[in-house]
Amino acid sequence: MNVPVWVWEATVAGFAAIFIFDFFSHVRKPHAPTLRESALWSVFYISLAAIFGAGLWKVWGHDHGVEYFAGFITEKSLSVDNLFVFAIIMAKFAVPRIYQQKALLIGIIMALIMRGIFIAVGAAAINRFSWVFYLFGLFLLYTAFKLAIESAQHKKQGADEFEPNALVKFAQRHLPVTDKFHEQRLLARENGKRVLTPLFLVVLTLGVTDLLFALDSIPAIYGLTQEPYIVFTANAFALLGLLQLYFLLGGLLDRLVYLGFGLSLILGFIGVKLVMHAMVENTLPFINDGQPLAWVPHISTVLSLSVIIGILLVTTVASLLKSRHDRRQDRDIDTVE
């Protein structure tokens, strides 16, 4: 897939224009988005991603089209899981709802920039060292196992359990930080001195958190496609509309009780796929004398897409049924009491 430089430039410029539009249309004037507003914009951004995917499919063919949609769905699913953490951060810092959009949008832009860097580094490493797929695969298997254990033990952190990262703690101890929000400003003036507002700490926390999220998402999508352009656009479209999705889902996040299990299965599946791909292209001298393992089966992108969609459908339906059952039990208990 040979992508001309002008296409890259036009794509980056297009995403920059969309984020600027997002800022002026949603963030510049502080407000708490309504459910209708969030739903309409969420549908708009998902439709935009689908239209782009259809265009990519038509221009670059079936295989790349399927790779894009598999990558987009995977990255969007991981982003939804990240919203749990965003909600915890907002609750911990007691960010007023009308100011949350600015912090989230800045955090999303930081995430896209960091993922862009990781995508470039990952592409360079893959082109030079085929054994990188072993590292990506094993890392995803470890992440999948860890996520499954956390989900089984219900270790999703609550707002009271959240601990700021080391960088945020350093800022709180050594920088002039005020406890008072100054509307949407990151910097303010108190008693004639420049101070950092709590919203600055929120943005800093989101930035570091997004950096950790990128460590999972980039290897995951490289397990579905090795085309940097598809990796970048799938990630960018997954992040677009995440701001509106945060307000749309709201309390629904708590009902997706099995989402962690579903994502752990997806990451585990992609991890196995990466390891198998590395075995097919093996060059490590201590494995099969540095020769490829021809007997290893190939997992097609169509099969990968089917598995990902199937897991998401099952875990989402199971989560909603479990939540409805729990609410019904709670009502029955209240009735008896």
N, C-alpha and C positions, 0 to 999 in steps of 0.2 A: 504494500500500500504506500505509494509515493505521494506524499502530501506536499504541494508547493509551499514555498515560504509565504507567499501572499495569502494563501488560505489560512495558515497559522496566524498571520498578522490580523486578518479580517476576523477570525474566530475570537482571538483575545480582545480585540477592539469591541466586538459585539457583546461579549460578556461584561466588559468594563462599562459599556453603555447601559446594559440592563441593571447592573448594580447601582450605577448613578441614578437611574430612573427609580429604582427601588428606594433609594435614600430620599429623594425629593418627594416621592408620592406617598411614602409611609412613615418615614422617620423624622423628616424635618419638622413636622408639626406633631408634638407629643400627643398620643391618644392610645386608648386601649382598644384594639381591633375587635369588632363584633364578630360573631360566629359566621354571619353571612359574608362579610368582607374577607375573612380568612379563607372560607370555603371557595369563593369565587377566584381569588388570587392563586390558591393552591391548584385548582383545576387548570387555570391559565398556564402556570409554569410547567405542570406535568404534560399538558397538551403541547406546549412549546418543545419540550424534550422529545415527545413522541413524533412530532412533525420533523424535527431535526434528524431523528433516527430513521424515519422513512426516507428522507432525502439522502442520507448517507447510504442506506440500503440500495437505493436506485442508482447512485453514482458509483459506489465501490463494490456492489454485489451482495449476494445473500449471506456469505460467510461473515463479512465484516458487519453487516446489519445485525445479524444474530449476536455477534460478539458485543456490539454496542448495547443492545437491549439487555443482555445478560449482565453486563457490567453496570448499567444504570440501575437495574432492579436491585442488584446486590448492594451497591453503594447507597441507594435510597433507603434500603432496609437497615443498613448499619447506621445511617444518619438518624433514622427514627429512634433507634436504641440510644443514640447519643443524647436525644432530647430529654431522656430521664435525668441525665447528669446536668443538663442545662437548667432544668426545673429545680434541681437541688441547689445549684449555685445561686439562682435567683432568690430562692427561699432563704438560704443562709445569709445572704447580704441584705435581705429585706428590700429588694429593689421594687419600687412602686411600679405597678403594671404599665402605666403610661410611659415609663422610661425604659422599659425592657427592650423595645424594638431596636433602639440605637445600639445598645450593648451587643445584642444578638447579631445585628448586621455587620458590625465591625469584626466580631468574632468569626463570622462566616467568611468575610473577605480575607482575614488572616489565615483561616483554614485553607482557602483556595490557593493563596500564595505559597504556603508551606507544602501543600500537596503538589503544586507545580514543580517545586524544587525536588521533592522526593521522586516525582515521576521522571524528571530529567536524569537524576542520579541512578534510578532503577533501570532506565533504558540503557544508559551507558554501561552499567554493570552487566546487564543481560547480554548485550552485544559482544562484550569482551570475555565474560566468564559464564559458560553454560551451567556450571555447578551452583550458581547463585540460586537456581530454582530449588536445589536441595534446601538451602537456608530459608528461602521463602516458605516452602512447604512445611518444614519442621516447625518454623515459627508459628504458622497458622494452626498446626495441630496442637501446639502448646497453648495457643490462645483459645482455641476451641475447648480444650479440656478445662482450662481455667474458668472460662465463661460458664461451662456446664456445671462445674462444682459450685460456683457462686450462685447460679440460678437454683440449684438443688437445695442449697443451704439458706436461700432467701437472704443473701448478703448484699442486696441492693441497698446502698447507703441512704439513710433518711437525712433530712435537712439537719437534724441535731448531730448526726454522726460525721458530717462532712468536715474534712480537714483541709485548709488551704495548702497549696503546694509550697515548696521551699522558696520559690521566687516571690510569691505573694507575701509570705511571712517576712521575708527580708524587706520588702517594700513597706509593710506595716510597721516594722521596727525602726527603719533607718530613713524613711522618706516622710516629708510633711503631709500626712494623710488626715483628713477631717472625717468625722462621723456623720456629717450633715450632707444630704444631697442638695446640689445646686441645679435643679432641673436636669437637663440632659448634658450638662457640661462635665468634661473630664478634669478640667483645671478650673480653679476658682480663686477668689481673693478673700481672705478673712483677716481682719485687723491689719490690713495693709500688706499682708504676706501671701505669696502664691502657695496654694495647697492643692493636693490631689484629692479628688472626690471619691466616695465609695464606688461610683460607676467606673472610675479608672481601674480600681482593683478587680471589679467584675470582668472588665474587658481583658485584663491581664490574665485572670484565671481561665477565662474561656480560650484565650490564645494558647496557653500551655496545655490545656485539656485537648484542644483540637490537634496539637502536635502529637500527643499520645494516640489519639484516634487514627491519625494518618498512618501510624506504624502498622495498624491492622488492615486498613482499607486498601492501601497501595499494593501490598503483596497479594491481597485477595483478588483484585481486579487483574493483576498480571497473571493470575492463574486462569483467567478467561480469555485474555487477549494479550499479545505482545506488541500491539500497535500503540505507540505513545499518544497519537492523536485521539484514538478512541478512549484510551485511559483518561486523558485530560478532559475531553468533552463529557464523558459519562460522569466523572467526578464533579465537574462544574455544574451540570444540570441537576445532579443529585443535591448539591448545596443550594441551588436556586430554589426559592420557594420554601426553604427550610424555616425561615422566619415566620411565614404565614402558617406553615404546618404546626409549628410550636403552639400557636394560639388556637388553631383549629382542633387539635387533638385534646389539649387541656387535660381534663380528668380521664380521658380515654386511655392515657398512657398507663395509668394504674391498673387498667383492666387487661392489658396485654401481658398476662402473667407468664405465658409460655414463650414469649418472644425471645428471651435469652437462650432457651433450649433450641429454638429454631435457628437462631443465628449461629449457635455453636455447631449445629449439624452442617450448616452451609459452609462455615469456615473449615470444618473438618473435612468435608467433601472436597473443597477446593485445595486444601492442603495435600490430600492424597493425590489429587489430579496433578499438582505441581511436582510432587516427588516422582510420580510415574513419568511425567514429561522429562524430568531431569535424568531418569534412568534410560529413557529412549535416546537422549542426546549425551549420555555419559562420557566424560573424558577423565574422570578421576582414576588414577593408576591403581588404587587399592580396591576398586570395584570392577570386577570382570576384566582385569588387566587394562583398564582404560578404554575398553570397547563398549559401544552402545549395547543395551540389552534389548534385542529385537523382539523377544517374546512378550514384552510388556504391552498390554492392550492400550488402545487409544480411546480416550473419552472425548466424544465430539462436543462442540459448543452447544448444539441443539439439545443433546442429552443434559448438559450442564444447566441450560436454561430451564428445561422441564423439571429437573430436580429442585432447583432454586424456587421456582414458582410453586411447585407442589408442597415443599416444606413450609413456605410462607402461608399458603392457604390453610394447611392443616393446623399449624400453630395458632394462626389468627382465629379461626373458627373455634378451636379448642379453648383458647383463652377467653373468648366472649361467652361461650357456654359455661365455663367454670365461674366466671365473674357473675353471670346471671344466677347460677345455682347458689353461690355464696350470698348474694343479696337476698335471694328468696329465703334462705335459711335464717339470715339476720332478721328479716321481717317476721318469720314464724316465731323466733325467740322473743322478739319485742311484743308480739301478740300474746304469747303465753304469759309473759311477765306483767 
